[in-house]
């Protein structure tokens, strides 16, 4: 949910292109564009350090102060340098009070299964519809004491208030299994192995 910590002072920009973007980033800011609801796109710059902290939360909602007017925006897309992982540009979507959006929510596993069991996260995210200003950061699946063969499907996950599941209900999200132990014993003898050993023996006799 948007709160005081999400308030960001945005400055309107009128310079574009790669050169202008480099200059913006050089002074500790990030170029961004705000759009949606049929409004004209607004190009702004945002403080890089503050944005980096806010984006640690998935589906971040920002309260932008643009020339004294507050705009609520959902972070729609983050473009990063593939090597340095520096944020290069943001796409921000205008959202309004009461509006609902479709978003992917991360699935987190908590707890430990029964002794000797392991858990597998078959779906890292689920798709939900939620209020734009109170998007859940994640959903949790408790695997405490679960045993082999137990499964958790999308329909089994408890969603935050106001969220509606859009992922196919029968989608497998988490499964509990017995770990596969690899046999590290002697390598099985095959015809190819026997042939190779025979060749080595022949070479030894010849020497």
PyMOL CGO cylinders between C-alpha atoms (Angstrom):
from pymol import cmd
from pymol.cgo import CYLINDER

trace = [
    CYLINDER, 0.00, 0.00, 0.00, 1.22, 3.48, -0.77, 0.3, 1, 1, 1, 1, 1, 1,
    CYLINDER, 1.22, 3.48, -0.77, 2.31, 5.42, 2.33, 0.3, 1, 1, 1, 1, 1, 1,
    CYLINDER, 2.31, 5.42, 2.33, 4.62, 8.27, 3.35, 0.3, 1, 1, 1, 1, 1, 1,
    CYLINDER, 4.62, 8.27, 3.35, 7.70, 6.17, 2.60, 0.3, 1, 1, 1, 1, 1, 1,
    CYLINDER, 7.70, 6.17, 2.60, 6.53, 5.87, -1.02, 0.3, 1, 1, 1, 1, 1, 1,
    CYLINDER, 6.53, 5.87, -1.02, 6.34, 9.61, -1.62, 0.3, 1, 1, 1, 1, 1, 1,
    CYLINDER, 6.34, 9.61, -1.62, 8.80, 10.60, -4.33, 0.3, 1, 1, 1, 1, 1, 1,
    CYLINDER, 8.80, 10.60, -4.33, 9.62, 14.06, -5.65, 0.3, 1, 1, 1, 1, 1, 1,
    CYLINDER, 9.62, 14.06, -5.65, 9.59, 13.86, -9.46, 0.3, 1, 1, 1, 1, 1, 1,
    CYLINDER, 9.59, 13.86, -9.46, 10.95, 16.51, -11.81, 0.3, 1, 1, 1, 1, 1, 1,
    CYLINDER, 10.95, 16.51, -11.81, 9.53, 17.02, -15.29, 0.3, 1, 1, 1, 1, 1, 1,
    CYLINDER, 9.53, 17.02, -15.29, 12.16, 16.59, -18.01, 0.3, 1, 1, 1, 1, 1, 1,
    CYLINDER, 12.16, 16.59, -18.01, 12.25, 17.88, -21.57, 0.3, 1, 1, 1, 1, 1, 1,
    CYLINDER, 12.25, 17.88, -21.57, 15.48, 16.30, -22.82, 0.3, 1, 1, 1, 1, 1, 1,
    CYLINDER, 15.48, 16.30, -22.82, 15.45, 12.86, -24.37, 0.3, 1, 1, 1, 1, 1, 1,
    CYLINDER, 15.45, 12.86, -24.37, 17.75, 10.34, -26.03, 0.3, 1, 1, 1, 1, 1, 1,
    CYLINDER, 17.75, 10.34, -26.03, 20.66, 8.23, -24.81, 0.3, 1, 1, 1, 1, 1, 1,
    CYLINDER, 20.66, 8.23, -24.81, 22.91, 11.22, -24.21, 0.3, 1, 1, 1, 1, 1, 1,
    CYLINDER, 22.91, 11.22, -24.21, 20.36, 12.99, -22.06, 0.3, 1, 1, 1, 1, 1, 1,
    CYLINDER, 20.36, 12.99, -22.06, 19.65, 9.77, -20.15, 0.3, 1, 1, 1, 1, 1, 1,
    CYLINDER, 19.65, 9.77, -20.15, 23.35, 9.32, -19.37, 0.3, 1, 1, 1, 1, 1, 1,
    CYLINDER, 23.35, 9.32, -19.37, 23.55, 12.87, -18.02, 0.3, 1, 1, 1, 1, 1, 1,
    CYLINDER, 23.55, 12.87, -18.02, 20.48, 12.24, -15.84, 0.3, 1, 1, 1, 1, 1, 1,
    CYLINDER, 20.48, 12.24, -15.84, 21.96, 9.06, -14.38, 0.3, 1, 1, 1, 1, 1, 1,
    CYLINDER, 21.96, 9.06, -14.38, 25.33, 10.78, -13.85, 0.3, 1, 1, 1, 1, 1, 1,
    CYLINDER, 25.33, 10.78, -13.85, 23.71, 13.15, -11.32, 0.3, 1, 1, 1, 1, 1, 1,
    CYLINDER, 23.71, 13.15, -11.32, 22.04, 10.33, -9.37, 0.3, 1, 1, 1, 1, 1, 1,
    CYLINDER, 22.04, 10.33, -9.37, 18.64, 10.32, -11.03, 0.3, 1, 1, 1, 1, 1, 1,
    CYLINDER, 18.64, 10.32, -11.03, 16.61, 7.95, -13.20, 0.3, 1, 1, 1, 1, 1, 1,
    CYLINDER, 16.61, 7.95, -13.20, 14.58, 8.86, -16.30, 0.3, 1, 1, 1, 1, 1, 1,
    CYLINDER, 14.58, 8.86, -16.30, 10.99, 7.61, -16.22, 0.3, 1, 1, 1, 1, 1, 1,
    CYLINDER, 10.99, 7.61, -16.22, 7.70, 8.01, -18.05, 0.3, 1, 1, 1, 1, 1, 1,
    CYLINDER, 7.70, 8.01, -18.05, 4.23, 8.12, -16.44, 0.3, 1, 1, 1, 1, 1, 1,
    CYLINDER, 4.23, 8.12, -16.44, 1.23, 7.13, -18.56, 0.3, 1, 1, 1, 1, 1, 1,
    CYLINDER, 1.23, 7.13, -18.56, -2.25, 5.58, -18.44, 0.3, 1, 1, 1, 1, 1, 1,
    CYLINDER, -2.25, 5.58, -18.44, -5.98, 6.31, -18.43, 0.3, 1, 1, 1, 1, 1, 1,
    CYLINDER, -5.98, 6.31, -18.43, -5.74, 8.10, -21.76, 0.3, 1, 1, 1, 1, 1, 1,
    CYLINDER, -5.74, 8.10, -21.76, -3.52, 10.84, -20.36, 0.3, 1, 1, 1, 1, 1, 1,
    CYLINDER, -3.52, 10.84, -20.36, -0.55, 12.30, -22.19, 0.3, 1, 1, 1, 1, 1, 1,
    CYLINDER, -0.55, 12.30, -22.19, 2.73, 10.63, -21.11, 0.3, 1, 1, 1, 1, 1, 1,
    CYLINDER, 2.73, 10.63, -21.11, 4.68, 12.68, -18.59, 0.3, 1, 1, 1, 1, 1, 1,
    CYLINDER, 4.68, 12.68, -18.59, 8.47, 12.33, -18.72, 0.3, 1, 1, 1, 1, 1, 1,
    CYLINDER, 8.47, 12.33, -18.72, 10.16, 12.78, -15.35, 0.3, 1, 1, 1, 1, 1, 1,
    CYLINDER, 10.16, 12.78, -15.35, 13.36, 12.14, -13.41, 0.3, 1, 1, 1, 1, 1, 1,
    CYLINDER, 13.36, 12.14, -13.41, 13.38, 10.37, -10.05, 0.3, 1, 1, 1, 1, 1, 1,
    CYLINDER, 13.38, 10.37, -10.05, 16.02, 10.11, -7.27, 0.3, 1, 1, 1, 1, 1, 1,
    CYLINDER, 16.02, 10.11, -7.27, 17.98, 6.94, -8.01, 0.3, 1, 1, 1, 1, 1, 1,
    CYLINDER, 17.98, 6.94, -8.01, 18.87, 5.97, -4.43, 0.3, 1, 1, 1, 1, 1, 1,
    CYLINDER, 18.87, 5.97, -4.43, 15.32, 6.26, -3.11, 0.3, 1, 1, 1, 1, 1, 1,
    CYLINDER, 15.32, 6.26, -3.11, 13.89, 4.39, -6.09, 0.3, 1, 1, 1, 1, 1, 1,
    CYLINDER, 13.89, 4.39, -6.09, 16.45, 1.61, -5.65, 0.3, 1, 1, 1, 1, 1, 1,
    CYLINDER, 16.45, 1.61, -5.65, 15.25, 1.12, -2.07, 0.3, 1, 1, 1, 1, 1, 1,
    CYLINDER, 15.25, 1.12, -2.07, 11.56, 1.22, -2.99, 0.3, 1, 1, 1, 1, 1, 1,
    CYLINDER, 11.56, 1.22, -2.99, 11.98, -1.31, -5.79, 0.3, 1, 1, 1, 1, 1, 1,
    CYLINDER, 11.98, -1.31, -5.79, 13.18, -3.93, -3.34, 0.3, 1, 1, 1, 1, 1, 1,
    CYLINDER, 13.18, -3.93, -3.34, 9.47, -4.50, -2.86, 0.3, 1, 1, 1, 1, 1, 1,
    CYLINDER, 9.47, -4.50, -2.86, 7.70, -6.25, -5.73, 0.3, 1, 1, 1, 1, 1, 1,
    CYLINDER, 7.70, -6.25, -5.73, 4.87, -4.39, -7.48, 0.3, 1, 1, 1, 1, 1, 1,
    CYLINDER, 4.87, -4.39, -7.48, 5.87, -1.11, -5.85, 0.3, 1, 1, 1, 1, 1, 1,
    CYLINDER, 5.87, -1.11, -5.85, 3.31, 1.71, -5.80, 0.3, 1, 1, 1, 1, 1, 1,
    CYLINDER, 3.31, 1.71, -5.80, 4.71, 5.25, -5.74, 0.3, 1, 1, 1, 1, 1, 1,
    CYLINDER, 4.71, 5.25, -5.74, 3.17, 8.57, -4.74, 0.3, 1, 1, 1, 1, 1, 1,
    CYLINDER, 3.17, 8.57, -4.74, 4.76, 11.01, -7.17, 0.3, 1, 1, 1, 1, 1, 1,
    CYLINDER, 4.76, 11.01, -7.17, 4.83, 14.73, -6.43, 0.3, 1, 1, 1, 1, 1, 1,
    CYLINDER, 4.83, 14.73, -6.43, 4.97, 16.44, -9.83, 0.3, 1, 1, 1, 1, 1, 1,
    CYLINDER, 4.97, 16.44, -9.83, 4.88, 20.22, -9.60, 0.3, 1, 1, 1, 1, 1, 1,
    CYLINDER, 4.88, 20.22, -9.60, 2.85, 20.01, -6.39, 0.3, 1, 1, 1, 1, 1, 1,
    CYLINDER, 2.85, 20.01, -6.39, 0.31, 17.51, -7.72, 0.3, 1, 1, 1, 1, 1, 1,
    CYLINDER, 0.31, 17.51, -7.72, 0.25, 13.94, -6.40, 0.3, 1, 1, 1, 1, 1, 1,
    CYLINDER, 0.25, 13.94, -6.40, 0.01, 11.04, -8.85, 0.3, 1, 1, 1, 1, 1, 1,
    CYLINDER, 0.01, 11.04, -8.85, -0.30, 7.42, -7.71, 0.3, 1, 1, 1, 1, 1, 1,
    CYLINDER, -0.30, 7.42, -7.71, 1.69, 5.13, -9.98, 0.3, 1, 1, 1, 1, 1, 1,
    CYLINDER, 1.69, 5.13, -9.98, 2.43, 1.42, -10.24, 0.3, 1, 1, 1, 1, 1, 1,
    CYLINDER, 2.43, 1.42, -10.24, 5.93, 0.42, -11.39, 0.3, 1, 1, 1, 1, 1, 1,
    CYLINDER, 5.93, 0.42, -11.39, 5.11, -1.35, -14.63, 0.3, 1, 1, 1, 1, 1, 1,
    CYLINDER, 5.11, -1.35, -14.63, 8.57, -2.02, -16.07, 0.3, 1, 1, 1, 1, 1, 1,
    CYLINDER, 8.57, -2.02, -16.07, 12.16, -1.64, -14.87, 0.3, 1, 1, 1, 1, 1, 1,
    CYLINDER, 12.16, -1.64, -14.87, 14.96, -1.49, -17.43, 0.3, 1, 1, 1, 1, 1, 1,
    CYLINDER, 14.96, -1.49, -17.43, 18.42, -2.32, -16.10, 0.3, 1, 1, 1, 1, 1, 1,
    CYLINDER, 18.42, -2.32, -16.10, 21.93, -2.46, -17.49, 0.3, 1, 1, 1, 1, 1, 1,
    CYLINDER, 21.93, -2.46, -17.49, 22.45, -6.21, -18.12, 0.3, 1, 1, 1, 1, 1, 1,
    CYLINDER, 22.45, -6.21, -18.12, 25.99, -6.14, -16.71, 0.3, 1, 1, 1, 1, 1, 1,
    CYLINDER, 25.99, -6.14, -16.71, 26.04, -3.54, -13.93, 0.3, 1, 1, 1, 1, 1, 1,
    CYLINDER, 26.04, -3.54, -13.93, 22.35, -4.01, -13.01, 0.3, 1, 1, 1, 1, 1, 1,
    CYLINDER, 22.35, -4.01, -13.01, 21.94, -0.24, -12.73, 0.3, 1, 1, 1, 1, 1, 1,
    CYLINDER, 21.94, -0.24, -12.73, 18.37, 1.00, -13.22, 0.3, 1, 1, 1, 1, 1, 1,
    CYLINDER, 18.37, 1.00, -13.22, 18.29, 2.82, -16.55, 0.3, 1, 1, 1, 1, 1, 1,
    CYLINDER, 18.29, 2.82, -16.55, 14.60, 3.65, -17.01, 0.3, 1, 1, 1, 1, 1, 1,
    CYLINDER, 14.60, 3.65, -17.01, 11.18, 3.12, -15.44, 0.3, 1, 1, 1, 1, 1, 1,
    CYLINDER, 11.18, 3.12, -15.44, 7.71, 2.80, -16.93, 0.3, 1, 1, 1, 1, 1, 1,
    CYLINDER, 7.71, 2.80, -16.93, 5.06, 3.97, -14.48, 0.3, 1, 1, 1, 1, 1, 1,
    CYLINDER, 5.06, 3.97, -14.48, 1.33, 3.31, -14.83, 0.3, 1, 1, 1, 1, 1, 1,
    CYLINDER, 1.33, 3.31, -14.83, -1.18, 5.81, -13.46, 0.3, 1, 1, 1, 1, 1, 1,
    CYLINDER, -1.18, 5.81, -13.46, -3.59, 4.17, -11.01, 0.3, 1, 1, 1, 1, 1, 1,
    CYLINDER, -3.59, 4.17, -11.01, -6.64, 5.61, -9.31, 0.3, 1, 1, 1, 1, 1, 1,
    CYLINDER, -6.64, 5.61, -9.31, -8.42, 5.00, -6.04, 0.3, 1, 1, 1, 1, 1, 1,
    CYLINDER, -8.42, 5.00, -6.04, -10.62, 1.93, -6.28, 0.3, 1, 1, 1, 1, 1, 1,
    CYLINDER, -10.62, 1.93, -6.28, -8.88, 0.65, -9.40, 0.3, 1, 1, 1, 1, 1, 1,
    CYLINDER, -8.88, 0.65, -9.40, -7.90, -3.02, -9.61, 0.3, 1, 1, 1, 1, 1, 1,
    CYLINDER, -7.90, -3.02, -9.61, -4.91, -4.39, -11.51, 0.3, 1, 1, 1, 1, 1, 1,
    CYLINDER, -4.91, -4.39, -11.51, -3.63, -7.79, -12.66, 0.3, 1, 1, 1, 1, 1, 1,
    CYLINDER, -3.63, -7.79, -12.66, -0.20, -8.61, -11.23, 0.3, 1, 1, 1, 1, 1, 1,
    CYLINDER, -0.20, -8.61, -11.23, 2.10, -11.57, -10.67, 0.3, 1, 1, 1, 1, 1, 1,
    CYLINDER, 2.10, -11.57, -10.67, 2.72, -12.25, -6.98, 0.3, 1, 1, 1, 1, 1, 1,
    CYLINDER, 2.72, -12.25, -6.98, 5.80, -14.13, -5.75, 0.3, 1, 1, 1, 1, 1, 1,
    CYLINDER, 5.80, -14.13, -5.75, 5.27, -17.41, -3.89, 0.3, 1, 1, 1, 1, 1, 1,
    CYLINDER, 5.27, -17.41, -3.89, 7.36, -17.90, -0.72, 0.3, 1, 1, 1, 1, 1, 1,
    CYLINDER, 7.36, -17.90, -0.72, 7.76, -21.25, 1.04, 0.3, 1, 1, 1, 1, 1, 1,
    CYLINDER, 7.76, -21.25, 1.04, 7.85, -21.17, 4.84, 0.3, 1, 1, 1, 1, 1, 1,
    CYLINDER, 7.85, -21.17, 4.84, 8.40, -23.93, 7.38, 0.3, 1, 1, 1, 1, 1, 1,
    CYLINDER, 8.40, -23.93, 7.38, 10.12, -27.29, 7.02, 0.3, 1, 1, 1, 1, 1, 1,
    CYLINDER, 10.12, -27.29, 7.02, 8.58, -30.51, 5.67, 0.3, 1, 1, 1, 1, 1, 1,
    CYLINDER, 8.58, -30.51, 5.67, 8.75, -33.83, 7.50, 0.3, 1, 1, 1, 1, 1, 1,
    CYLINDER, 8.75, -33.83, 7.50, 12.21, -35.26, 8.16, 0.3, 1, 1, 1, 1, 1, 1,
    CYLINDER, 12.21, -35.26, 8.16, 13.94, -36.44, 5.00, 0.3, 1, 1, 1, 1, 1, 1,
    CYLINDER, 13.94, -36.44, 5.00, 11.52, -34.65, 2.67, 0.3, 1, 1, 1, 1, 1, 1,
    CYLINDER, 11.52, -34.65, 2.67, 12.27, -31.80, 0.26, 0.3, 1, 1, 1, 1, 1, 1,
    CYLINDER, 12.27, -31.80, 0.26, 10.00, -29.16, -1.27, 0.3, 1, 1, 1, 1, 1, 1,
    CYLINDER, 10.00, -29.16, -1.27, 9.90, -28.09, -4.89, 0.3, 1, 1, 1, 1, 1, 1,
    CYLINDER, 9.90, -28.09, -4.89, 8.59, -24.70, -5.98, 0.3, 1, 1, 1, 1, 1, 1,
    CYLINDER, 8.59, -24.70, -5.98, 6.81, -25.56, -9.22, 0.3, 1, 1, 1, 1, 1, 1,
    CYLINDER, 6.81, -25.56, -9.22, 5.37, -22.06, -9.78, 0.3, 1, 1, 1, 1, 1, 1,
    CYLINDER, 5.37, -22.06, -9.78, 7.38, -19.07, -8.59, 0.3, 1, 1, 1, 1, 1, 1,
    CYLINDER, 7.38, -19.07, -8.59, 4.46, -16.66, -9.04, 0.3, 1, 1, 1, 1, 1, 1,
    CYLINDER, 4.46, -16.66, -9.04, 0.68, -16.66, -9.31, 0.3, 1, 1, 1, 1, 1, 1,
    CYLINDER, 0.68, -16.66, -9.31, -1.46, -14.16, -11.19, 0.3, 1, 1, 1, 1, 1, 1,
    CYLINDER, -1.46, -14.16, -11.19, -4.02, -12.24, -9.14, 0.3, 1, 1, 1, 1, 1, 1,
    CYLINDER, -4.02, -12.24, -9.14, -6.28, -9.22, -9.42, 0.3, 1, 1, 1, 1, 1, 1,
    CYLINDER, -6.28, -9.22, -9.42, -5.90, -6.83, -6.51, 0.3, 1, 1, 1, 1, 1, 1,
    CYLINDER, -5.90, -6.83, -6.51, -6.59, -3.22, -5.51, 0.3, 1, 1, 1, 1, 1, 1,
    CYLINDER, -6.59, -3.22, -5.51, -3.95, -1.06, -7.18, 0.3, 1, 1, 1, 1, 1, 1,
    CYLINDER, -3.95, -1.06, -7.18, -3.05, 0.73, -3.96, 0.3, 1, 1, 1, 1, 1, 1,
    CYLINDER, -3.05, 0.73, -3.96, -2.73, -2.41, -1.83, 0.3, 1, 1, 1, 1, 1, 1,
    CYLINDER, -2.73, -2.41, -1.83, -0.99, -5.01, -3.97, 0.3, 1, 1, 1, 1, 1, 1,
    CYLINDER, -0.99, -5.01, -3.97, 0.34, -7.90, -1.85, 0.3, 1, 1, 1, 1, 1, 1,
    CYLINDER, 0.34, -7.90, -1.85, 4.11, -8.30, -2.05, 0.3, 1, 1, 1, 1, 1, 1,
    CYLINDER, 4.11, -8.30, -2.05, 3.93, -12.10, -1.90, 0.3, 1, 1, 1, 1, 1, 1,
    CYLINDER, 3.93, -12.10, -1.90, 1.90, -15.08, -0.78, 0.3, 1, 1, 1, 1, 1, 1,
    CYLINDER, 1.90, -15.08, -0.78, 3.16, -17.78, 1.58, 0.3, 1, 1, 1, 1, 1, 1,
    CYLINDER, 3.16, -17.78, 1.58, 2.83, -21.53, 1.50, 0.3, 1, 1, 1, 1, 1, 1,
    CYLINDER, 2.83, -21.53, 1.50, 3.46, -23.33, 4.80, 0.3, 1, 1, 1, 1, 1, 1,
    CYLINDER, 3.46, -23.33, 4.80, 5.02, -26.77, 4.27, 0.3, 1, 1, 1, 1, 1, 1,
    CYLINDER, 5.02, -26.77, 4.27, 5.55, -27.57, 7.95, 0.3, 1, 1, 1, 1, 1, 1,
    CYLINDER, 5.55, -27.57, 7.95, 5.56, -31.37, 8.51, 0.3, 1, 1, 1, 1, 1, 1,
    CYLINDER, 5.56, -31.37, 8.51, 4.21, -32.10, 5.03, 0.3, 1, 1, 1, 1, 1, 1,
    CYLINDER, 4.21, -32.10, 5.03, 5.16, -35.52, 3.66, 0.3, 1, 1, 1, 1, 1, 1,
    CYLINDER, 5.16, -35.52, 3.66, 6.02, -36.99, 0.27, 0.3, 1, 1, 1, 1, 1, 1,
    CYLINDER, 6.02, -36.99, 0.27, 3.25, -36.80, -2.28, 0.3, 1, 1, 1, 1, 1, 1,
    CYLINDER, 3.25, -36.80, -2.28, 1.56, -33.74, -0.83, 0.3, 1, 1, 1, 1, 1, 1,
    CYLINDER, 1.56, -33.74, -0.83, 0.82, -30.97, -3.28, 0.3, 1, 1, 1, 1, 1, 1,
    CYLINDER, 0.82, -30.97, -3.28, -0.29, -27.36, -2.99, 0.3, 1, 1, 1, 1, 1, 1,
    CYLINDER, -0.29, -27.36, -2.99, -2.29, -25.99, -5.90, 0.3, 1, 1, 1, 1, 1, 1,
    CYLINDER, -2.29, -25.99, -5.90, -3.05, -22.38, -6.73, 0.3, 1, 1, 1, 1, 1, 1,
    CYLINDER, -3.05, -22.38, -6.73, -6.58, -22.84, -5.39, 0.3, 1, 1, 1, 1, 1, 1,
    CYLINDER, -6.58, -22.84, -5.39, -5.15, -23.87, -1.98, 0.3, 1, 1, 1, 1, 1, 1,
    CYLINDER, -5.15, -23.87, -1.98, -3.22, -20.64, -1.38, 0.3, 1, 1, 1, 1, 1, 1,
    CYLINDER, -3.22, -20.64, -1.38, -4.72, -18.16, 1.04, 0.3, 1, 1, 1, 1, 1, 1,
    CYLINDER, -4.72, -18.16, 1.04, -4.86, -14.77, -0.66, 0.3, 1, 1, 1, 1, 1, 1,
    CYLINDER, -4.86, -14.77, -0.66, -4.76, -11.37, 1.05, 0.3, 1, 1, 1, 1, 1, 1,
    CYLINDER, -4.76, -11.37, 1.05, -8.07, -9.59, 1.50, 0.3, 1, 1, 1, 1, 1, 1,
    CYLINDER, -8.07, -9.59, 1.50, -9.29, -8.08, -1.74, 0.3, 1, 1, 1, 1, 1, 1,
    CYLINDER, -9.29, -8.08, -1.74, -7.15, -10.26, -4.01, 0.3, 1, 1, 1, 1, 1, 1,
    CYLINDER, -7.15, -10.26, -4.01, -8.74, -12.65, -6.52, 0.3, 1, 1, 1, 1, 1, 1,
    CYLINDER, -8.74, -12.65, -6.52, -6.92, -15.62, -8.07, 0.3, 1, 1, 1, 1, 1, 1,
    CYLINDER, -6.92, -15.62, -8.07, -6.55, -15.48, -11.88, 0.3, 1, 1, 1, 1, 1, 1,
    CYLINDER, -6.55, -15.48, -11.88, -4.07, -18.34, -12.30, 0.3, 1, 1, 1, 1, 1, 1,
    CYLINDER, -4.07, -18.34, -12.30, -5.68, -21.65, -13.26, 0.3, 1, 1, 1, 1, 1, 1,
    CYLINDER, -5.68, -21.65, -13.26, -6.84, -23.09, -9.89, 0.3, 1, 1, 1, 1, 1, 1,
    CYLINDER, -6.84, -23.09, -9.89, -5.36, -26.54, -10.58, 0.3, 1, 1, 1, 1, 1, 1,
    CYLINDER, -5.36, -26.54, -10.58, -1.88, -25.15, -11.28, 0.3, 1, 1, 1, 1, 1, 1,
    CYLINDER, -1.88, -25.15, -11.28, 0.69, -27.02, -9.18, 0.3, 1, 1, 1, 1, 1, 1,
    CYLINDER, 0.69, -27.02, -9.18, 2.59, -24.52, -7.03, 0.3, 1, 1, 1, 1, 1, 1,
    CYLINDER, 2.59, -24.52, -7.03, 4.48, -26.55, -4.41, 0.3, 1, 1, 1, 1, 1, 1,
    CYLINDER, 4.48, -26.55, -4.41, 5.17, -30.27, -4.09, 0.3, 1, 1, 1, 1, 1, 1,
    CYLINDER, 5.17, -30.27, -4.09, 6.82, -32.36, -1.38, 0.3, 1, 1, 1, 1, 1, 1,
    CYLINDER, 6.82, -32.36, -1.38, 9.01, -35.27, -2.46, 0.3, 1, 1, 1, 1, 1, 1,
    CYLINDER, 9.01, -35.27, -2.46, 11.62, -37.73, -1.27, 0.3, 1, 1, 1, 1, 1, 1,
    CYLINDER, 11.62, -37.73, -1.27, 15.07, -36.56, -2.42, 0.3, 1, 1, 1, 1, 1, 1,
    CYLINDER, 15.07, -36.56, -2.42, 16.62, -38.61, -5.22, 0.3, 1, 1, 1, 1, 1, 1,
    CYLINDER, 16.62, -38.61, -5.22, 19.83, -40.20, -4.01, 0.3, 1, 1, 1, 1, 1, 1,
    CYLINDER, 19.83, -40.20, -4.01, 22.33, -40.89, -6.75, 0.3, 1, 1, 1, 1, 1, 1,
    CYLINDER, 22.33, -40.89, -6.75, 24.14, -44.24, -6.61, 0.3, 1, 1, 1, 1, 1, 1,
    CYLINDER, 24.14, -44.24, -6.61, 27.82, -43.40, -6.28, 0.3, 1, 1, 1, 1, 1, 1,
    CYLINDER, 27.82, -43.40, -6.28, 28.92, -47.03, -6.30, 0.3, 1, 1, 1, 1, 1, 1,
    CYLINDER, 28.92, -47.03, -6.30, 30.82, -48.84, -9.01, 0.3, 1, 1, 1, 1, 1, 1,
    CYLINDER, 30.82, -48.84, -9.01, 30.20, -47.76, -12.56, 0.3, 1, 1, 1, 1, 1, 1,
    CYLINDER, 30.20, -47.76, -12.56, 28.08, -50.35, -14.38, 0.3, 1, 1, 1, 1, 1, 1,
    CYLINDER, 28.08, -50.35, -14.38, 30.00, -52.48, -16.83, 0.3, 1, 1, 1, 1, 1, 1,
    CYLINDER, 30.00, -52.48, -16.83, 28.84, -52.11, -20.42, 0.3, 1, 1, 1, 1, 1, 1,
    CYLINDER, 28.84, -52.11, -20.42, 30.06, -53.55, -23.71, 0.3, 1, 1, 1, 1, 1, 1,
    CYLINDER, 30.06, -53.55, -23.71, 31.81, -50.28, -24.43, 0.3, 1, 1, 1, 1, 1, 1,
    CYLINDER, 31.81, -50.28, -24.43, 33.58, -50.43, -21.07, 0.3, 1, 1, 1, 1, 1, 1,
    CYLINDER, 33.58, -50.43, -21.07, 34.69, -54.01, -21.66, 0.3, 1, 1, 1, 1, 1, 1,
    CYLINDER, 34.69, -54.01, -21.66, 35.98, -53.11, -25.13, 0.3, 1, 1, 1, 1, 1, 1,
    CYLINDER, 35.98, -53.11, -25.13, 37.96, -50.19, -23.76, 0.3, 1, 1, 1, 1, 1, 1,
    CYLINDER, 37.96, -50.19, -23.76, 39.47, -52.33, -21.00, 0.3, 1, 1, 1, 1, 1, 1,
    CYLINDER, 39.47, -52.33, -21.00, 40.37, -54.99, -23.58, 0.3, 1, 1, 1, 1, 1, 1,
    CYLINDER, 40.37, -54.99, -23.58, 42.13, -52.43, -25.74, 0.3, 1, 1, 1, 1, 1, 1,
    CYLINDER, 42.13, -52.43, -25.74, 44.11, -51.14, -22.76, 0.3, 1, 1, 1, 1, 1, 1,
    CYLINDER, 44.11, -51.14, -22.76, 45.14, -54.69, -21.85, 0.3, 1, 1, 1, 1, 1, 1,
    CYLINDER, 45.14, -54.69, -21.85, 46.29, -55.36, -25.43, 0.3, 1, 1, 1, 1, 1, 1,
    CYLINDER, 46.29, -55.36, -25.43, 48.37, -52.19, -25.45, 0.3, 1, 1, 1, 1, 1, 1,
    CYLINDER, 48.37, -52.19, -25.45, 49.96, -53.21, -22.15, 0.3, 1, 1, 1, 1, 1, 1,
    CYLINDER, 49.96, -53.21, -22.15, 50.87, -56.65, -23.51, 0.3, 1, 1, 1, 1, 1, 1,
    CYLINDER, 50.87, -56.65, -23.51, 52.37, -55.12, -26.64, 0.3, 1, 1, 1, 1, 1, 1,
    CYLINDER, 52.37, -55.12, -26.64, 54.63, -52.89, -24.55, 0.3, 1, 1, 1, 1, 1, 1,
]
cmd.load_cgo(trace, "trace")
